């Protein structure tokens, strides 16, 4: 196995270098045949590595690698297949780049193997809610942990407004349980889970009220890139959601979001720089 170029002791500080001074950019790398936006384009390991290289050159601070689609109606894969897709890409990225690497998985066994390969961050779309063993896995590694809110399939999820406070409270509950399992508070990043079991109105509220769940003491990550919340608002297909994505990111940064997860790194890097120039005080830059 390849050893990480970032030690477990300083993974947290290295992966979040610049946090608070500027918005960090997480570039999306889907090594899947069926992701909603770019499924199949980077399924080949060589193409995936080249795309990661392009995103880093364009300004990505973190590369987030996903080997199972989480789009609505996706076909789930088992841990063995997910790792088969992920391993060759992660191996090459870790050997070629010092850029922090995130692995998008909710399976503890995949997370454990990815961390052993040198992943710096686990990005869990279920926040440990489907398998609390994820928290023990992350705790042992001292890696960073993106804990996302997911309301998919929930019958108790509210349909009205004021969803931001509900998301905040549920994220804090999950974070508390993760910390009780040994995950350090400073390792936890919260994500409101745009599009995961929320209505159009709720998604818009979560973007506009990021200050509500941002007041938690944890860094906040948001992923709106090319999602249906933009398509519904603009009546635009996936390939025509660049400007809509830019608008959501600018608003989210203005409301206090720390990290944005995006497909179009070069364009969104410019949006981040301009928005940071407006909303961050000179002393923060």
Secondary structure, DSSP 8 states (H G I E B T S, - for coil): ----SS-TTTHHHHHTTTBTTB-EEEEEEE--S--TTTTTTT-SHHHHHHHHHHHHHHT-SEEEEESS--STT-----HHHHHHHHHHHHHHHHHH--SEEEEE---HHHHHHHHHHT--EEEETTTTSS-THHHHHHHHHT-EEEEE---TT-SS---SS-HHHHHHHHHHHHHHHHHHTT--GGGEEEE--TTSS--HHHHHHHHHTHHHHHTTSSEEEE--TT-HHHHHHHT--GGG-HHHHHHHHHHHHHTT--EEEES-HHHHHHHHHHHHHHHS-GGG-
